[in-house]
């Protein structure tokens, strides 16, 4: 399995967008834990391991908002 943190920013964004389309096919969920579990399950079927605690929003050293780019 490939670790989520080893993917570059563009690959992560592409996967997040594809996951959003997948979510459109599921009943809505308000629980953050449920959303994370769904993301982990979806990614694991694509050979990607996602650990929410380690993934963080961005890699260190990268700007954390559009205004910082």
N, CA, C and O atoms as CSV, one atom per row, in Angstrom:
chain,resi,resn,atom,element,x,y,z
A,1,UNK,N,N,0.839,-1.187,0.000
A,1,UNK,CA,C,0.000,0.000,0.000
A,1,UNK,C,C,0.879,1.244,0.000
A,1,UNK,O,O,1.957,1.267,0.594
A,2,UNK,N,N,0.402,2.256,-0.666
A,2,UNK,CA,C,1.090,3.544,-0.701
A,2,UNK,C,C,0.555,4.419,0.423
A,2,UNK,O,O,-0.657,4.505,0.621
A,3,UNK,N,N,1.441,5.059,1.152
A,3,UNK,CA,C,1.024,5.950,2.222
A,3,UNK,C,C,0.569,7.290,1.643
A,3,UNK,O,O,1.219,7.840,0.754
A,4,UNK,N,N,-0.538,7.807,2.147
A,4,UNK,CA,C,-1.122,9.068,1.683
A,4,UNK,C,C,-0.096,10.189,1.692
A,4,UNK,O,O,-0.061,10.997,0.764
A,5,UNK,N,N,0.729,10.254,2.713
A,5,UNK,CA,C,1.697,11.346,2.842
A,5,UNK,C,C,2.799,11.282,1.788
A,5,UNK,O,O,3.514,12.263,1.587
A,6,UNK,N,N,2.946,10.152,1.118
A,6,UNK,CA,C,3.965,10.030,0.061
A,6,UNK,C,C,3.453,10.534,-1.281
A,6,UNK,O,O,4.233,10.695,-2.220
A,7,UNK,N,N,2.147,10.784,-1.382
A,7,UNK,CA,C,1.577,11.314,-2.619
A,7,UNK,C,C,1.849,12.809,-2.700
A,7,UNK,O,O,1.859,13.497,-1.679
A,8,UNK,N,N,2.068,13.311,-3.907
A,8,UNK,CA,C,2.263,14.757,-4.013
A,8,UNK,C,C,0.913,15.469,-3.926
A,8,UNK,O,O,-0.145,14.842,-3.991
A,9,UNK,N,N,0.972,16.750,-3.783
A,9,UNK,CA,C,-0.230,17.569,-3.571
A,9,UNK,C,C,-1.260,17.392,-4.684
A,9,UNK,O,O,-2.459,17.330,-4.411
A,10,UNK,N,N,-0.807,17.310,-5.931
A,10,UNK,CA,C,-1.721,17.159,-7.067
A,10,UNK,C,C,-2.434,15.812,-7.030
A,10,UNK,O,O,-3.625,15.729,-7.330
A,11,UNK,N,N,-1.706,14.756,-6.660
A,11,UNK,CA,C,-2.322,13.430,-6.545
A,11,UNK,C,C,-3.364,13.413,-5.429
A,11,UNK,O,O,-4.444,12.846,-5.589
A,12,UNK,N,N,-3.035,14.035,-4.304
A,12,UNK,CA,C,-3.983,14.103,-3.193
A,12,UNK,C,C,-5.239,14.863,-3.601
A,12,UNK,O,O,-6.351,14.439,-3.287
A,13,UNK,N,N,-5.069,15.976,-4.293
A,13,UNK,CA,C,-6.213,16.771,-4.725
A,13,UNK,C,C,-7.084,15.987,-5.699
A,13,UNK,O,O,-8.311,16.004,-5.593
A,14,UNK,N,N,-6.452,15.302,-6.645
A,14,UNK,CA,C,-7.199,14.497,-7.610
A,14,UNK,C,C,-8.024,13.422,-6.904
A,14,UNK,O,O,-9.179,13.186,-7.260
A,15,UNK,N,N,-7.430,12.775,-5.907
A,15,UNK,CA,C,-8.145,11.751,-5.155
A,15,UNK,C,C,-9.271,12.351,-4.316
A,15,UNK,O,O,-10.351,11.768,-4.222
A,16,UNK,N,N,-9.030,13.497,-3.714
A,16,UNK,CA,C,-10.096,14.143,-2.930
A,16,UNK,C,C,-11.282,14.517,-3.817
A,16,UNK,O,O,-12.435,14.366,-3.413
A,17,UNK,N,N,-11.000,15.001,-5.016
A,17,UNK,CA,C,-12.080,15.354,-5.938
A,17,UNK,C,C,-12.863,14.115,-6.356
A,17,UNK,O,O,-14.093,14.137,-6.395
A,18,UNK,N,N,-12.153,13.039,-6.668
A,18,UNK,CA,C,-12.819,11.792,-7.051
A,18,UNK,C,C,-13.646,11.246,-5.889
A,18,UNK,O,O,-14.739,10.719,-6.092
A,19,UNK,N,N,-13.121,11.374,-4.675
A,19,UNK,CA,C,-13.858,10.924,-3.499
A,19,UNK,C,C,-15.134,11.739,-3.321
A,19,UNK,O,O,-16.168,11.198,-2.930
A,20,UNK,N,N,-15.063,13.021,-3.602
A,20,UNK,CA,C,-16.261,13.865,-3.514
A,20,UNK,C,C,-17.360,13.376,-4.439
A,20,UNK,O,O,-18.533,13.380,-4.066
A,21,UNK,N,N,-16.992,12.957,-5.638
A,21,UNK,CA,C,-17.984,12.405,-6.575
A,21,UNK,C,C,-18.556,11.091,-6.036
A,21,UNK,O,O,-19.749,10.819,-6.173
A,22,UNK,N,N,-17.694,10.289,-5.426
A,22,UNK,CA,C,-18.149,9.038,-4.822
A,22,UNK,C,C,-19.125,9.329,-3.683
A,22,UNK,O,O,-20.148,8.657,-3.552
A,23,UNK,N,N,-18.808,10.328,-2.863
A,23,UNK,CA,C,-19.692,10.673,-1.744
A,23,UNK,C,C,-21.083,11.068,-2.204
A,23,UNK,O,O,-22.067,10.844,-1.499
A,24,UNK,N,N,-21.160,11.655,-3.384
A,24,UNK,CA,C,-22.461,12.053,-3.919
A,24,UNK,C,C,-23.386,10.855,-4.104
A,24,UNK,O,O,-24.601,11.026,-4.202
A,25,UNK,N,N,-22.831,9.650,-4.153
A,25,UNK,CA,C,-23.641,8.451,-4.345
A,25,UNK,C,C,-24.081,7.831,-3.020
A,25,UNK,O,O,-24.869,6.886,-3.008
A,26,UNK,N,N,-23.570,8.365,-1.898
A,26,UNK,CA,C,-23.871,7.817,-0.573
A,26,UNK,C,C,-24.821,8.721,0.197
A,26,UNK,O,O,-24.942,9.907,-0.109
A,27,UNK,N,N,-25.499,8.159,1.202
A,27,UNK,CA,C,-26.312,9.014,2.075
A,27,UNK,C,C,-25.399,9.997,2.815
A,27,UNK,O,O,-24.266,9.653,3.151
A,28,UNK,N,N,-25.882,11.210,3.070
A,28,UNK,CA,C,-25.059,12.193,3.781
A,28,UNK,C,C,-24.672,11.714,5.182
A,28,UNK,O,O,-25.395,10.940,5.809
A,29,UNK,N,N,-23.529,12.184,5.655
A,29,UNK,CA,C,-23.069,11.863,7.006
A,29,UNK,C,C,-22.593,13.152,7.661
A,29,UNK,O,O,-21.857,13.929,7.053
A,30,UNK,N,N,-23.008,13.375,8.879
A,30,UNK,CA,C,-22.574,14.553,9.632
A,30,UNK,C,C,-21.361,14.247,10.504
A,30,UNK,O,O,-20.596,15.147,10.849
A,31,UNK,N,N,-21.191,12.992,10.853
A,31,UNK,CA,C,-20.119,12.582,11.742
A,31,UNK,C,C,-18.766,12.659,11.041
A,31,UNK,O,O,-18.573,12.060,9.983
A,32,UNK,N,N,-17.837,13.393,11.632
A,32,UNK,CA,C,-16.486,13.475,11.082
A,32,UNK,C,C,-15.831,12.097,11.079
A,32,UNK,O,O,-15.125,11.745,10.134
A,33,UNK,N,N,-16.065,11.318,12.134
A,33,UNK,CA,C,-15.505,9.969,12.196
A,33,UNK,C,C,-16.011,9.115,11.039
A,33,UNK,O,O,-15.246,8.346,10.457
A,34,UNK,N,N,-17.293,9.241,10.700
A,34,UNK,CA,C,-17.858,8.488,9.581
A,34,UNK,C,C,-17.229,8.941,8.261
A,34,UNK,O,O,-16.914,8.111,7.407
A,35,UNK,N,N,-17.047,10.245,8.092
A,35,UNK,CA,C,-16.446,10.764,6.864
A,35,UNK,C,C,-15.010,10.266,6.708
A,35,UNK,O,O,-14.600,9.880,5.613
A,36,UNK,N,N,-14.258,10.275,7.790
A,36,UNK,CA,C,-12.873,9.797,7.751
A,36,UNK,C,C,-12.847,8.300,7.452
A,36,UNK,O,O,-12.038,7.843,6.645
A,37,UNK,N,N,-13.727,7.538,8.096
A,37,UNK,CA,C,-13.787,6.094,7.861
A,37,UNK,C,C,-14.126,5.799,6.401
A,37,UNK,O,O,-13.543,4.897,5.801
A,38,UNK,N,N,-15.053,6.542,5.833
A,38,UNK,CA,C,-15.408,6.360,4.426
A,38,UNK,C,C,-14.213,6.666,3.517
A,38,UNK,O,O,-13.944,5.942,2.558
A,39,UNK,N,N,-13.507,7.748,3.837
A,39,UNK,CA,C,-12.333,8.130,3.038
A,39,UNK,C,C,-11.263,7.051,3.127
A,39,UNK,O,O,-10.685,6.666,2.111
A,40,UNK,N,N,-10.992,6.557,4.344
A,40,UNK,CA,C,-9.989,5.514,4.527
A,40,UNK,C,C,-10.371,4.247,3.767
A,40,UNK,O,O,-9.523,3.633,3.120
A,41,UNK,N,N,-11.625,3.858,3.841
A,41,UNK,CA,C,-12.087,2.658,3.149
A,41,UNK,C,C,-11.948,2.824,1.639
A,41,UNK,O,O,-11.448,1.934,0.951
A,42,UNK,N,N,-12.392,3.960,1.136
A,42,UNK,CA,C,-12.330,4.236,-0.304
A,42,UNK,C,C,-10.881,4.217,-0.796
A,42,UNK,O,O,-10.572,3.622,-1.829
A,43,UNK,N,N,-10.000,4.877,-0.043
A,43,UNK,CA,C,-8.592,4.904,-0.431
A,43,UNK,C,C,-7.959,3.521,-0.346
A,43,UNK,O,O,-7.151,3.161,-1.203
A,44,UNK,N,N,-8.308,2.747,0.662
A,44,UNK,CA,C,-7.697,1.426,0.806
A,44,UNK,C,C,-8.029,0.538,-0.383
A,44,UNK,O,O,-7.220,-0.303,-0.774
A,45,UNK,N,N,-9.211,0.717,-0.959
A,45,UNK,CA,C,-9.573,-0.056,-2.147
A,45,UNK,C,C,-8.768,0.393,-3.366
A,45,UNK,O,O,-8.758,-0.291,-4.389
A,46,UNK,N,N,-8.107,1.519,-3.262
A,46,UNK,CA,C,-7.236,2.023,-4.330
A,46,UNK,C,C,-5.754,1.803,-3.999
A,46,UNK,O,O,-4.870,2.272,-4.716
A,47,UNK,N,N,-5.500,1.081,-2.897
A,47,UNK,CA,C,-4.127,0.766,-2.525
A,47,UNK,C,C,-3.414,1.882,-1.780
A,47,UNK,O,O,-2.185,1.955,-1.785
A,48,UNK,N,N,-4.192,2.756,-1.137
A,48,UNK,CA,C,-3.600,3.893,-0.426
A,48,UNK,C,C,-3.991,3.826,1.040
A,48,UNK,O,O,-5.160,3.633,1.377
A,49,UNK,N,N,-3.003,3.986,1.905
A,49,UNK,CA,C,-3.233,3.984,3.343
A,49,UNK,C,C,-3.319,5.422,3.831
A,49,UNK,O,O,-2.442,6.236,3.540
A,50,UNK,N,N,-4.382,5.736,4.575
A,50,UNK,CA,C,-4.586,7.081,5.078
A,50,UNK,C,C,-4.724,7.035,6.590
A,50,UNK,O,O,-5.620,6.371,7.111
A,51,UNK,N,N,-3.851,7.728,7.295
A,51,UNK,CA,C,-3.923,7.846,8.749
A,51,UNK,C,C,-4.225,9.300,9.059
A,51,UNK,O,O,-3.359,10.166,8.928
A,52,UNK,N,N,-5.449,9.562,9.467
A,52,UNK,CA,C,-5.897,10.941,9.684
A,52,UNK,C,C,-4.984,11.703,10.641
A,52,UNK,O,O,-4.736,12.892,10.440
A,53,UNK,N,N,-4.490,11.045,11.662
A,53,UNK,CA,C,-3.631,11.709,12.636
A,53,UNK,C,C,-2.304,12.170,12.057
A,53,UNK,O,O,-1.746,13.171,12.506
A,54,UNK,N,N,-1.796,11.452,11.069
A,54,UNK,CA,C,-0.503,11.793,10.483
A,54,UNK,C,C,-0.634,12.611,9.206
A,54,UNK,O,O,0.289,13.337,8.836
A,55,UNK,N,N,-1.771,12.499,8.532
A,55,UNK,CA,C,-1.910,13.119,7.216
A,55,UNK,C,C,-1.861,14.632,7.275
A,55,UNK,O,O,-1.174,15.257,6.467
A,56,UNK,N,N,-2.572,15.233,8.210
A,56,UNK,CA,C,-2.593,16.688,8.288
A,56,UNK,C,C,-3.087,17.313,7.000
A,56,UNK,O,O,-3.187,16.625,5.984
A,57,UNK,N,N,-3.396,18.591,7.018
A,57,UNK,CA,C,-3.923,19.219,5.820
A,57,UNK,C,C,-2.898,19.408,4.714
A,57,UNK,O,O,-3.227,19.293,3.534
A,58,UNK,N,N,-1.651,19.697,5.090
A,58,UNK,CA,C,-0.599,19.950,4.103
A,58,UNK,C,C,0.721,19.412,4.626
A,58,UNK,O,O,0.885,19.174,5.822
A,59,UNK,N,N,1.646,19.228,3.720
A,59,UNK,CA,C,2.992,18.859,4.138
A,59,UNK,C,C,3.654,20.081,4.759
A,59,UNK,O,O,3.313,21.214,4.420
A,60,UNK,N,N,4.587,19.857,5.656
A,60,UNK,CA,C,5.258,20.997,6.284
A,60,UNK,C,C,6.008,21.804,5.240
A,60,UNK,O,O,6.559,21.262,4.282
A,61,UNK,N,N,6.014,23.100,5.446
A,61,UNK,CA,C,6.718,23.982,4.532
A,61,UNK,C,C,5.859,24.481,3.387
A,61,UNK,O,O,6.259,25.403,2.675
A,62,UNK,N,N,4.683,23.891,3.192
A,62,UNK,CA,C,3.796,24.346,2.126
A,62,UNK,C,C,2.854,25.405,2.686
A,62,UNK,O,O,2.481,25.335,3.857
A,63,UNK,N,N,2.464,26.381,1.875
A,63,UNK,CA,C,1.525,27.400,2.356
A,63,UNK,C,C,0.202,26.754,2.737
A,63,UNK,O,O,-0.227,25.782,2.115
A,64,UNK,N,N,-0.452,27.308,3.780
A,64,UNK,CA,C,-1.689,26.697,4.226
A,64,UNK,C,C,-2.936,27.466,3.774
A,64,UNK,O,O,-4.044,27.170,4.223
A,65,UNK,N,N,-2.763,28.422,2.914
A,65,UNK,CA,C,-3.933,29.093,2.348
A,65,UNK,C,C,-3.586,29.643,0.980
A,65,UNK,O,O,-2.414,29.769,0.623
A,66,UNK,N,N,-4.599,29.962,0.234
A,66,UNK,CA,C,-4.404,30.486,-1.103
A,66,UNK,C,C,-3.643,31.811,-1.062
A,66,UNK,O,O,-2.839,32.089,-1.951
A,67,UNK,N,N,-3.888,32.624,-0.046
A,67,UNK,CA,C,-3.241,33.930,0.046
A,67,UNK,C,C,-1.745,33.839,0.293
A,67,UNK,O,O,-1.019,34.797,0.026
A,68,UNK,N,N,-1.271,32.708,0.797
A,68,UNK,CA,C,0.156,32.557,1.077
A,68,UNK,C,C,0.929,32.040,-0.128
A,68,UNK,O,O,2.158,31.971,-0.091
A,69,UNK,N,N,0.231,31.680,-1.185
A,69,UNK,CA,C,0.906,31.113,-2.368
A,69,UNK,C,C,1.480,32.168,-3.254
A,69,UNK,O,O,2.076,31.852,-4.283
